Amino acid sequence: MQAFFFGLGFSSQRAARIMHESGQFADISGTVRTRDKANALTDCYHRALVFDGTQPGPEVGPALQSGTSHVILSAAPDAEGDPVLRHHAADLDAAPDLQWLCYYSTVGVYGDFGGDWIDESAPLVPRNMRSDYRVIAEQQWRDYAARRGVRLAILRLAGIYGPGRSSFDKLREGSARRIIKPGQVFNRIHVDDIARVTLLAAEKRLDGTFNLADDEPAPPQDVIAHAAGLIGMEVPPDLPFETTAMTPMQKSFYRDNKRVSNGAIKRALGIELLYPDYRAGLAQILESEK
């Protein structure tokens, strides 16, 4: 098997590593947006090719057509749709060994449910343009997979955290803020759970749409307080949501309030998560720092 990642970002790099370590993938390639980023990844276990989403990547077509069996997609869509389909649909069509597609979407496609639990049957009522684009891109990939005759797994990811991207980093940088909005919860997922699920789904050629969040949606201020306690830092003060200055993007996250069920993906793969709540996830990050 050979895997190709469109968008070697935080989650995709971790998934590429675990797929490499599994020994089941003879070759792993992927794209980054600039030549500098590609050069920075030259010593890794995958080949990094340039594709910035505005035009076809010159090396992408040959790579897809030289034995790629699994394609994982995390490139963000825009107002014109999905950039991979826009520029490389013909190359995917011409990939003779293509067996499986995986699209990293977001739980933001659901919108707001007032803190209630939801699953994959919930209606999609996104509250911002970023999530609107994801809804459109999901359907574009369903249509493509049906036409191409390959299986497609859509993974709707919660807020991603992991080593180098956690409350610990914000606390140490002095940027952590405990913004209090009564009743607000966020959904999150550890990057290692994304990587593991991607590998298992690839092995099974999983088909369908699945949420990927941990077992315990929680108020964001609780996560920061717990992280501060673990590293012996002072807990930042409470800041009322109504009067705290935030960027439009920061405010947009507080417009969605829901608890996202992960039951379907756990049943489909017969697993429990490595890090079922933020306490387990933060403990792993702290251990990895040693």
C-alpha positions as protocol buffer text, in pm:
chain_id: "A"
residue {
  index: 1
  type: MET
  ca { x: 0 y: 0 z: 0 }
}
residue {
  index: 2
  type: GLN
  ca { x: 106 y: 357 z: -67 }
}
residue {
  index: 3
  type: ALA
  ca { x: -40 y: 666 z: 101 }
}
residue {
  index: 4
  type: PHE
  ca { x: -59 y: 1025 z: -21 }
}
residue {
  index: 5
  type: PHE
  ca { x: -154 y: 1319 z: 202 }
}
residue {
  index: 6
  type: PHE
  ca { x: -289 y: 1643 z: 59 }
}
residue {
  index: 7
  type: GLY
  ca { x: -177 y: 1882 z: 334 }
}
residue {
  index: 8
  type: LEU
  ca { x: 101 y: 1760 z: 563 }
}
residue {
  index: 9
  type: GLY
  ca { x: -7 y: 1964 z: 863 }
}
residue {
  index: 10
  type: PHE
  ca { x: -11 y: 1885 z: 1235 }
}
residue {
  index: 11
  type: SER
  ca { x: -256 y: 1593 z: 1218 }
}
residue {
  index: 12
  type: SER
  ca { x: -143 y: 1456 z: 882 }
}
residue {
  index: 13
  type: GLN
  ca { x: 223 y: 1443 z: 982 }
}
residue {
  index: 14
  type: ARG
  ca { x: 132 y: 1242 z: 1290 }
}
residue {
  index: 15
  type: ALA
  ca { x: -89 y: 1009 z: 1083 }
}
residue {
  index: 16
  type: ALA
  ca { x: 188 y: 967 z: 826 }
}
residue {
  index: 17
  type: ARG
  ca { x: 430 y: 870 z: 1101 }
}
residue {
  index: 18
  type: ILE
  ca { x: 205 y: 604 z: 1252 }
}
residue {
  index: 19
  type: MET
  ca { x: 128 y: 464 z: 906 }
}
residue {
  index: 20
  type: HIS
  ca { x: 500 y: 444 z: 837 }
}
residue {
  index: 21
  type: GLU
  ca { x: 566 y: 275 z: 1172 }
}
residue {
  index: 22
  type: SER
  ca { x: 294 y: 18 z: 1102 }
}
residue {
  index: 23
  type: GLY
  ca { x: 511 y: -125 z: 825 }
}
residue {
  index: 24
  type: GLN
  ca { x: 209 y: -163 z: 599 }
}
residue {
  index: 25
  type: PHE
  ca { x: 279 y: 130 z: 369 }
}
residue {
  index: 26
  type: ALA
  ca { x: 570 y: 97 z: 131 }
}
residue {
  index: 27
  type: ASP
  ca { x: 569 y: 465 z: 42 }
}
residue {
  index: 28
  type: ILE
  ca { x: 420 y: 780 z: 193 }
}
residue {
  index: 29
  type: SER
  ca { x: 408 y: 1117 z: 18 }
}
residue {
  index: 30
  type: GLY
  ca { x: 224 y: 1442 z: 76 }
}
residue {
  index: 31
  type: THR
  ca { x: 198 y: 1808 z: -2 }
}
residue {
  index: 32
  type: VAL
  ca { x: 296 y: 2132 z: 169 }
}
residue {
  index: 33
  type: ARG
  ca { x: 233 y: 2484 z: 51 }
}
residue {
  index: 34
  type: THR
  ca { x: 591 y: 2608 z: -2 }
}
residue {
  index: 35
  type: ARG
  ca { x: 928 y: 2479 z: -114 }
}
residue {
  index: 36
  type: ASP
  ca { x: 1080 y: 2587 z: 217 }
}
residue {
  index: 37
  type: LYS
  ca { x: 838 y: 2361 z: 405 }
}
residue {
  index: 38
  type: ALA
  ca { x: 911 y: 2077 z: 165 }
}
residue {
  index: 39
  type: ASN
  ca { x: 1284 y: 2119 z: 224 }
}
residue {
  index: 40
  type: ALA
  ca { x: 1229 y: 2121 z: 600 }
}
residue {
  index: 41
  type: LEU
  ca { x: 1067 y: 1778 z: 576 }
}
residue {
  index: 42
  type: THR
  ca { x: 1331 y: 1616 z: 357 }
}
residue {
  index: 43
  type: ASP
  ca { x: 1471 y: 1409 z: 647 }
}
residue {
  index: 44
  type: CYS
  ca { x: 1132 y: 1266 z: 740 }
}
residue {
  index: 45
  type: TYR
  ca { x: 984 y: 929 z: 645 }
}
residue {
  index: 46
  type: HIS
  ca { x: 774 y: 1074 z: 364 }
}
residue {
  index: 47
  type: ARG
  ca { x: 829 y: 1275 z: 48 }
}
residue {
  index: 48
  type: ALA
  ca { x: 700 y: 1632 z: 62 }
}
residue {
  index: 49
  type: LEU
  ca { x: 581 y: 1787 z: -263 }
}
residue {
  index: 50
  type: VAL
  ca { x: 464 y: 2143 z: -325 }
}
residue {
  index: 51
  type: PHE
  ca { x: 95 y: 2220 z: -382 }
}
residue {
  index: 52
  type: ASP
  ca { x: -34 y: 2556 z: -264 }
}
residue {
  index: 53
  type: GLY
  ca { x: -397 y: 2514 z: -374 }
}
residue {
  index: 54
  type: THR
  ca { x: -384 y: 2786 z: -641 }
}
residue {
  index: 55
  type: GLN
  ca { x: -247 y: 2571 z: -924 }
}
residue {
  index: 56
  type: PRO
  ca { x: -160 y: 2206 z: -985 }
}
residue {
  index: 57
  type: GLY
  ca { x: 147 y: 2075 z: -808 }
}
residue {
  index: 58
  type: PRO
  ca { x: 384 y: 1962 z: -1085 }
}
residue {
  index: 59
  type: GLU
  ca { x: 503 y: 1653 z: -894 }
}
residue {
  index: 60
  type: VAL
  ca { x: 163 y: 1552 z: -758 }
}
residue {
  index: 61
  type: GLY
  ca { x: 20 y: 1379 z: -1065 }
}
residue {
  index: 62
  type: PRO
  ca { x: 315 y: 1144 z: -1117 }
}
residue {
  index: 63
  type: ALA
  ca { x: 319 y: 1059 z: -746 }
}
residue {
  index: 64
  type: LEU
  ca { x: -52 y: 970 z: -744 }
}
residue {
  index: 65
  type: GLN
  ca { x: -17 y: 760 z: -1055 }
}
residue {
  index: 66
  type: SER
  ca { x: 283 y: 559 z: -934 }
}
residue {
  index: 67
  type: GLY
  ca { x: 102 y: 319 z: -702 }
}
residue {
  index: 68
  type: THR
  ca { x: -91 y: 539 z: -459 }
}
residue {
  index: 69
  type: SER
  ca { x: -365 y: 332 z: -296 }
}
residue {
  index: 70
  type: HIS
  ca { x: -478 y: 557 z: -8 }
}
residue {
  index: 71
  type: VAL
  ca { x: -531 y: 935 z: -23 }
}
residue {
  index: 72
  type: ILE
  ca { x: -589 y: 1143 z: 290 }
}
residue {
  index: 73
  type: LEU
  ca { x: -716 y: 1497 z: 241 }
}
residue {
  index: 74
  type: SER
  ca { x: -683 y: 1784 z: 485 }
}
residue {
  index: 75
  type: ALA
  ca { x: -639 y: 2081 z: 251 }
}
residue {
  index: 76
  type: ALA
  ca { x: -890 y: 2350 z: 349 }
}
residue {
  index: 77
  type: PRO
  ca { x: -1163 y: 2436 z: 98 }
}
residue {
  index: 78
  type: ASP
  ca { x: -1236 y: 2791 z: -11 }
}
residue {
  index: 79
  type: ALA
  ca { x: -1521 y: 2980 z: -177 }
}
residue {
  index: 80
  type: GLU
  ca { x: -1451 y: 2794 z: -502 }
}
residue {
  index: 81
  type: GLY
  ca { x: -1470 y: 2450 z: -343 }
}
residue {
  index: 82
  type: ASP
  ca { x: -1208 y: 2191 z: -269 }
}
residue {
  index: 83
  type: PRO
  ca { x: -865 y: 2280 z: -416 }
}
residue {
  index: 84
  type: VAL
  ca { x: -761 y: 1918 z: -465 }
}
residue {
  index: 85
  type: LEU
  ca { x: -1063 y: 1839 z: -680 }
}
residue {
  index: 86
  type: ARG
  ca { x: -1019 y: 2168 z: -862 }
}
residue {
  index: 87
  type: HIS
  ca { x: -661 y: 2095 z: -963 }
}
residue {
  index: 88
  type: HIS
  ca { x: -601 y: 1721 z: -932 }
}
residue {
  index: 89
  type: ALA
  ca { x: -927 y: 1532 z: -998 }
}
residue {
  index: 90
  type: ALA
  ca { x: -789 y: 1412 z: -1332 }
}
residue {
  index: 91
  type: ASP
  ca { x: -476 y: 1280 z: -1160 }
}
residue {
  index: 92
  type: LEU
  ca { x: -690 y: 1090 z: -909 }
}
residue {
  index: 93
  type: ASP
  ca { x: -891 y: 952 z: -1199 }
}
residue {
  index: 94
  type: ALA
  ca { x: -567 y: 832 z: -1357 }
}
residue {
  index: 95
  type: ALA
  ca { x: -434 y: 667 z: -1039 }
}
residue {
  index: 96
  type: PRO
  ca { x: -477 y: 297 z: -1125 }
}
residue {
  index: 97
  type: ASP
  ca { x: -430 y: 162 z: -772 }
}
residue {
  index: 98
  type: LEU
  ca { x: -655 y: 405 z: -584 }
}
residue {
  index: 99
  type: GLN
  ca { x: -864 y: 218 z: -325 }
}
residue {
  index: 100
  type: TRP
  ca { x: -958 y: 460 z: -49 }
}
residue {
  index: 101
  type: LEU
  ca { x: -1009 y: 828 z: 30 }
}
residue {
  index: 102
  type: CYS
  ca { x: -1018 y: 994 z: 371 }
}
residue {
  index: 103
  type: TYR
  ca { x: -1136 y: 1353 z: 417 }
}
residue {
  index: 104
  type: TYR
  ca { x: -1062 y: 1546 z: 737 }
}
residue {
  index: 105
  type: SER
  ca { x: -1363 y: 1770 z: 796 }
}
residue {
  index: 106
  type: THR
  ca { x: -1477 y: 1943 z: 1116 }
}
residue {
  index: 107
  type: VAL
  ca { x: -1751 y: 1915 z: 1376 }
}
residue {
  index: 108
  type: GLY
  ca { x: -1811 y: 2281 z: 1296 }
}
residue {
  index: 109
  type: VAL
  ca { x: -2039 y: 2166 z: 1013 }
}
residue {
  index: 110
  type: TYR
  ca { x: -2314 y: 2101 z: 1270 }
}
residue {
  index: 111
  type: GLY
  ca { x: -2343 y: 2451 z: 1411 }
}
residue {
  index: 112
  type: ASP
  ca { x: -2504 y: 2520 z: 1748 }
}
residue {
  index: 113
  type: PHE
  ca { x: -2717 y: 2280 z: 1952 }
}
residue {
  index: 114
  type: GLY
  ca { x: -2729 y: 2460 z: 2283 }
}
residue {
  index: 115
  type: GLY
  ca { x: -2498 y: 2213 z: 2454 }
}
residue {
  index: 116
  type: ASP
  ca { x: -2703 y: 1904 z: 2362 }
}
residue {
  index: 117
  type: TRP
  ca { x: -2549 y: 1574 z: 2256 }
}
residue {
  index: 118
  type: ILE
  ca { x: -2554 y: 1509 z: 1881 }
}
residue {
  index: 119
  type: ASP
  ca { x: -2436 y: 1234 z: 1647 }
}
residue {
  index: 120
  type: GLU
  ca { x: -2385 y: 1205 z: 1271 }
}
residue {
  index: 121
  type: SER
  ca { x: -2761 y: 1219 z: 1209 }
}
residue {
  index: 122
  type: ALA
  ca { x: -2782 y: 1581 z: 1328 }
}
residue {
  index: 123
  type: PRO
  ca { x: -2869 y: 1844 z: 1064 }
}
residue {
  index: 124
  type: LEU
  ca { x: -2587 y: 2060 z: 931 }
}
residue {
  index: 125
  type: VAL
  ca { x: -2642 y: 2426 z: 1016 }
}
residue {
  index: 126
  type: PRO
  ca { x: -2292 y: 2577 z: 1021 }
}
residue {
  index: 127
  type: ARG
  ca { x: -2246 y: 2918 z: 1179 }
}
residue {
  index: 128
  type: ASN
  ca { x: -1949 y: 3051 z: 980 }
}
residue {
  index: 129
  type: MET
  ca { x: -1813 y: 3048 z: 625 }
}
residue {
  index: 130
  type: ARG
  ca { x: -1526 y: 2813 z: 710 }
}
residue {
  index: 131
  type: SER
  ca { x: -1774 y: 2545 z: 807 }
}
residue {
  index: 132
  type: ASP
  ca { x: -2002 y: 2627 z: 514 }
}
residue {
  index: 133
  type: TYR
  ca { x: -1710 y: 2550 z: 283 }
}
residue {
  index: 134
  type: ARG
  ca { x: -1653 y: 2219 z: 461 }
}
residue {
  index: 135
  type: VAL
  ca { x: -2015 y: 2112 z: 408 }
}
residue {
  index: 136
  type: ILE
  ca { x: -1980 y: 2178 z: 37 }
}
residue {
  index: 137
  type: ALA
  ca { x: -1643 y: 2002 z: 19 }
}
residue {
  index: 138
  type: GLU
  ca { x: -1775 y: 1695 z: 200 }
}
residue {
  index: 139
  type: GLN
  ca { x: -2044 y: 1656 z: -66 }
}
residue {
  index: 140
  type: GLN
  ca { x: -1797 y: 1714 z: -346 }
}
residue {
  index: 141
  type: TRP
  ca { x: -1588 y: 1425 z: -216 }
}
residue {
  index: 142
  type: ARG
  ca { x: -1893 y: 1200 z: -174 }
}
residue {
  index: 143
  type: ASP
  ca { x: -1988 y: 1270 z: -533 }
}
residue {
  index: 144
  type: TYR
  ca { x: -1634 y: 1209 z: -653 }
}
residue {
  index: 145
  type: ALA
  ca { x: -1595 y: 882 z: -459 }
}
residue {
  index: 146
  type: ALA
  ca { x: -1925 y: 753 z: -595 }
}
residue {
  index: 147
  type: ARG
  ca { x: -1827 y: 839 z: -950 }
}
residue {
  index: 148
  type: ARG
  ca { x: -1477 y: 697 z: -909 }
}
residue {
  index: 149
  type: GLY
  ca { x: -1602 y: 382 z: -736 }
}
residue {
  index: 150
  type: VAL
  ca { x: -1379 y: 403 z: -428 }
}
residue {
  index: 151
  type: ARG
  ca { x: -1457 y: 408 z: -58 }
}
residue {
  index: 152
  type: LEU
  ca { x: -1454 y: 737 z: 130 }
}
residue {
  index: 153
  type: ALA
  ca { x: -1428 y: 803 z: 504 }
}
residue {
  index: 154
  type: ILE
  ca { x: -1517 y: 1153 z: 619 }
}
residue {
  index: 155
  type: LEU
  ca { x: -1377 y: 1222 z: 965 }
}
residue {
  index: 156
  type: ARG
  ca { x: -1534 y: 1524 z: 1133 }
}
residue {
  index: 157
  type: LEU
  ca { x: -1264 y: 1635 z: 1372 }
}
residue {
  index: 158
  type: ALA
  ca { x: -1310 y: 1822 z: 1698 }
}
residue {
  index: 159
  type: GLY
  ca { x: -1057 y: 2080 z: 1823 }
}
residue {
  index: 160
  type: ILE
  ca { x: -713 y: 1925 z: 1781 }
}
residue {
  index: 161
  type: TYR
  ca { x: -447 y: 1931 z: 2052 }
}
residue {
  index: 162
  type: GLY
  ca { x: -125 y: 1747 z: 2122 }
}
residue {
  index: 163
  type: PRO
  ca { x: 244 y: 1798 z: 2199 }
}
residue {
  index: 164
  type: GLY
  ca { x: 343 y: 2149 z: 2097 }
}
residue {
  index: 165
  type: ARG
  ca { x: -19 y: 2255 z: 2059 }
}
residue {
  index: 166
  type: SER
  ca { x: -191 y: 2247 z: 2397 }
}
residue {
  index: 167
  type: SER
  ca { x: -293 y: 2452 z: 2699 }
}
residue {
  index: 168
  type: PHE
  ca { x: 59 y: 2405 z: 2835 }
}
residue {
  index: 169
  type: ASP
  ca { x: 202 y: 2606 z: 2545 }
}
residue {
  index: 170
  type: LYS
  ca { x: -49 y: 2886 z: 2591 }
}
residue {
  index: 171
  type: LEU
  ca { x: 18 y: 2902 z: 2964 }
}
residue {
  index: 172
  type: ARG
  ca { x: 392 y: 2919 z: 2914 }
}
residue {
  index: 173
  type: GLU
  ca { x: 356 y: 3184 z: 2644 }
}
residue {
  index: 174
  type: GLY
  ca { x: 129 y: 3388 z: 2868 }
}
residue {
  index: 175
  type: SER
  ca { x: -155 y: 3377 z: 2615 }
}
residue {
  index: 176
  type: ALA
  ca { x: -392 y: 3142 z: 2802 }
}
residue {
  index: 177
  type: ARG
  ca { x: -723 y: 3307 z: 2895 }
}
residue {
  index: 178
  type: ARG
  ca { x: -1008 y: 3156 z: 3094 }
}
residue {
  index: 179
  type: ILE
  ca { x: -1304 y: 3309 z: 2913 }
}
residue {
  index: 180
  type: ILE
  ca { x: -1623 y: 3219 z: 3098 }
}
residue {
  index: 181
  type: LYS
  ca { x: -1943 y: 3170 z: 2904 }
}
residue {
  index: 182
  type: PRO
  ca { x: -2189 y: 2981 z: 3126 }
}
residue {
  index: 183
  type: GLY
  ca { x: -2290 y: 2646 z: 2980 }
}
residue {
  index: 184
  type: GLN
  ca { x: -2029 y: 2657 z: 2703 }
}
residue {
  index: 185
  type: VAL
  ca { x: -1840 y: 2338 z: 2619 }
}
residue {
  index: 186
  type: PHE
  ca { x: -1585 y: 2260 z: 2349 }
}
residue {
  index: 187
  type: ASN
  ca { x: -1514 y: 1925 z: 2187 }
}
residue {
  index: 188
  type: ARG
  ca { x: -1152 y: 1818 z: 2142 }
}
residue {
  index: 189
  type: ILE
  ca { x: -943 y: 1528 z: 2016 }
}
residue {
  index: 190
  type: HIS
  ca { x: -580 y: 1433 z: 2076 }
}
residue {
  index: 191
  type: VAL
  ca { x: -368 y: 1425 z: 1761 }
}
residue {
  index: 192
  type: ASP
  ca { x: -254 y: 1069 z: 1837 }
}
residue {
  index: 193
  type: ASP
  ca { x: -616 y: 952 z: 1830 }
}
residue {
  index: 194
  type: ILE
  ca { x: -658 y: 1112 z: 1488 }
}
residue {
  index: 195
  type: ALA
  ca { x: -345 y: 932 z: 1367 }
}
residue {
  index: 196
  type: ARG
  ca { x: -450 y: 595 z: 1506 }
}
residue {
  index: 197
  type: VAL
  ca { x: -803 y: 619 z: 1371 }
}
residue {
  index: 198
  type: THR
  ca { x: -667 y: 717 z: 1029 }
}
residue {
  index: 199
  type: LEU
  ca { x: -444 y: 410 z: 1022 }
}
residue {
  index: 200
  type: LEU
  ca { x: -718 y: 173 z: 1135 }
}
residue {
  index: 201
  type: ALA
  ca { x: -969 y: 325 z: 893 }
}
residue {
  index: 202
  type: ALA
  ca { x: -713 y: 293 z: 611 }
}
residue {
  index: 203
  type: GLU
  ca { x: -652 y: -72 z: 690 }
}
residue {
  index: 204
  type: LYS
  ca { x: -1027 y: -140 z: 683 }
}
residue {
  index: 205
  type: ARG
  ca { x: -1102 y: 94 z: 390 }
}
residue {
  index: 206
  type: LEU
  ca { x: -1372 y: 239 z: 614 }
}
residue {
  index: 207
  type: ASP
  ca { x: -1663 y: 400 z: 432 }
}
residue {
  index: 208
  type: GLY
  ca { x: -1899 y: 662 z: 574 }
}
residue {
  index: 209
  type: THR
  ca { x: -1909 y: 980 z: 782 }
}
residue {
  index: 210
  type: PHE
  ca { x: -1788 y: 975 z: 1142 }
}
residue {
  index: 211
  type: ASN
  ca { x: -1731 y: 1218 z: 1427 }
}
residue {
  index: 212
  type: LEU
  ca { x: -1392 y: 1211 z: 1595 }
}
residue {
  index: 213
  type: ALA
  ca { x: -1401 y: 1378 z: 1935 }
}
residue {
  index: 214
  type: ASP
  ca { x: -1310 y: 1252 z: 2280 }
}
residue {
  index: 215
  type: ASP
  ca { x: -1558 y: 1120 z: 2535 }
}
residue {
  index: 216
  type: GLU
  ca { x: -1587 y: 1434 z: 2747 }
}
residue {
  index: 217
  type: PRO
  ca { x: -1677 y: 1774 z: 2599 }
}
residue {
  index: 218
  type: ALA
  ca { x: -1571 y: 2026 z: 2860 }
}
residue {
  index: 219
  type: PRO
  ca { x: -1568 y: 2398 z: 2939 }
}
residue {
  index: 220
  type: PRO
  ca { x: -1247 y: 2549 z: 2800 }
}
residue {
  index: 221
  type: GLN
  ca { x: -1167 y: 2720 z: 3130 }
}
residue {
  index: 222
  type: ASP
  ca { x: -1159 y: 2382 z: 3305 }
}
residue {
  index: 223
  type: VAL
  ca { x: -894 y: 2252 z: 3068 }
}
residue {
  index: 224
  type: ILE
  ca { x: -671 y: 2554 z: 3128 }
}
residue {
  index: 225
  type: ALA
  ca { x: -709 y: 2529 z: 3505 }
}
residue {
  index: 226
  type: HIS
  ca { x: -621 y: 2159 z: 3500 }
}
residue {
  index: 227
  type: ALA
  ca { x: -318 y: 2220 z: 3278 }
}
residue {
  index: 228
  type: ALA
  ca { x: -198 y: 2500 z: 3506 }
}
residue {
  index: 229
  type: GLY
  ca { x: -220 y: 2271 z: 3807 }
}
residue {
  index: 230
  type: LEU
  ca { x: -17 y: 2001 z: 3633 }
}
residue {
  index: 231
  type: ILE
  ca { x: 279 y: 2233 z: 3569 }
}
residue {
  index: 232
  type: GLY
  ca { x: 253 y: 2436 z: 3887 }
}
residue {
  index: 233
  type: MET
  ca { x: 147 y: 2762 z: 3726 }
}
residue {
  index: 234
  type: GLU
  ca { x: -106 y: 3009 z: 3855 }
}
residue {
  index: 235
  type: VAL
  ca { x: -452 y: 2966 z: 3709 }
}
residue {
  index: 236
  type: PRO
  ca { x: -538 y: 3266 z: 3489 }
}
residue {
  index: 237
  type: PRO
  ca { x: -824 y: 3484 z: 3616 }
}
residue {
  index: 238
  type: ASP
  ca { x: -1183 y: 3444 z: 3500 }
}
residue {
  index: 239
  type: LEU
  ca { x: -1278 y: 3672 z: 3211 }
}
residue {
  index: 240
  type: PRO
  ca { x: -1648 y: 3727 z: 3127 }
}
residue {
  index: 241
  type: PHE
  ca { x: -1729 y: 3636 z: 2768 }
}
residue {
  index: 242
  type: GLU
  ca { x: -1950 y: 3941 z: 2723 }
}
residue {
  index: 243
  type: THR
  ca { x: -1676 y: 4195 z: 2797 }
}
residue {
  index: 244
  type: THR
  ca { x: -1357 y: 4020 z: 2685 }
}
residue {
  index: 245
  type: ALA
  ca { x: -1191 y: 4146 z: 2366 }
}
residue {
  index: 246
  type: MET
  ca { x: -1160 y: 3872 z: 2105 }
}
residue {
  index: 247
  type: THR
  ca { x: -1094 y: 3847 z: 1734 }
}
residue {
  index: 248
  type: PRO
  ca { x: -1390 y: 3760 z: 1511 }
}
residue {
  index: 249
  type: MET
  ca { x: -1247 y: 3409 z: 1467 }
}
residue {
  index: 250
  type: GLN
  ca { x: -1210 y: 3359 z: 1842 }
}
residue {
  index: 251
  type: LYS
  ca { x: -1568 y: 3472 z: 1896 }
}
residue {
  index: 252
  type: SER
  ca { x: -1691 y: 3237 z: 1624 }
}
residue {
  index: 253
  type: PHE
  ca { x: -1587 y: 2932 z: 1826 }
}
residue {
  index: 254
  type: TYR
  ca { x: -1820 y: 3037 z: 2107 }
}
residue {
  index: 255
  type: ARG
  ca { x: -2118 y: 3048 z: 1871 }
}
residue {
  index: 256
  type: ASP
  ca { x: -2123 y: 2668 z: 1857 }
}
residue {
  index: 257
  type: ASN
  ca { x: -2216 y: 2480 z: 2174 }
}
residue {
  index: 258
  type: LYS
  ca { x: -2271 y: 2108 z: 2143 }
}
residue {
  index: 259
  type: ARG
  ca { x: -2156 y: 1772 z: 2275 }
}
residue {
  index: 260
  type: VAL
  ca { x: -2041 y: 1554 z: 1986 }
}
residue {
  index: 261
  type: SER
  ca { x: -2084 y: 1177 z: 2019 }
}
residue {
  index: 262
  type: ASN
  ca { x: -1800 y: 953 z: 1902 }
}
residue {
  index: 263
  type: GLY
  ca { x: -1993 y: 627 z: 1931 }
}
residue {
  index: 264
  type: ALA
  ca { x: -2009 y: 555 z: 1559 }
}
residue {
  index: 265
  type: ILE
  ca { x: -1634 y: 559 z: 1495 }
}
residue {
  index: 266
  type: LYS
  ca { x: -1562 y: 348 z: 1803 }
}
residue {
  index: 267
  type: ARG
  ca { x: -1818 y: 88 z: 1695 }
}
residue {
  index: 268
  type: ALA
  ca { x: -1696 y: 89 z: 1334 }
}
residue {
  index: 269
  type: LEU
  ca { x: -1335 y: 20 z: 1435 }
}
residue {
  index: 270
  type: GLY
  ca { x: -1398 y: -173 z: 1758 }
}
residue {
  index: 271
  type: ILE
  ca { x: -1185 y: 62 z: 1968 }
}
residue {
  index: 272
  type: GLU
  ca { x: -1175 y: 297 z: 2262 }
}
residue {
  index: 273
  type: LEU
  ca { x: -975 y: 617 z: 2236 }
}
residue {
  index: 274
  type: LEU
  ca { x: -617 y: 640 z: 2355 }
}
residue {
  index: 275
  type: TYR
  ca { x: -701 y: 966 z: 2534 }
}
residue {
  index: 276
  type: PRO
  ca { x: -1074 y: 966 z: 2616 }
}
residue {
  index: 277
  type: ASP
  ca { x: -1066 y: 1302 z: 2796 }
}
residue {
  index: 278
  type: TYR
  ca { x: -849 y: 1611 z: 2828 }
}
residue {
  index: 279
  type: ARG
  ca { x: -698 y: 1490 z: 3156 }
}
residue {
  index: 280
  type: ALA
  ca { x: -556 y: 1178 z: 2992 }
}
residue {
  index: 281
  type: GLY
  ca { x: -444 y: 1378 z: 2690 }
}
residue {
  index: 282
  type: LEU
  ca { x: -266 y: 1645 z: 2892 }
}
residue {
  index: 283
  type: ALA
  ca { x: -96 y: 1380 z: 3107 }
}
residue {
  index: 284
  type: GLN
  ca { x: 45 y: 1220 z: 2789 }
}
residue {
  index: 285
  type: ILE
  ca { x: 172 y: 1554 z: 2660 }
}
residue {
  index: 286
  type: LEU
  ca { x: 346 y: 1625 z: 2988 }
}
residue {
  index: 287
  type: GLU
  ca { x: 502 y: 1279 z: 2988 }
}
residue {
  index: 288
  type: SER
  ca { x: 624 y: 1326 z: 2630 }
}
residue {
  index: 289
  type: GLU
  ca { x: 805 y: 1643 z: 2733 }
}
residue {
  index: 290
  type: LYS
  ca { x: 1029 y: 1441 z: 2962 }
}
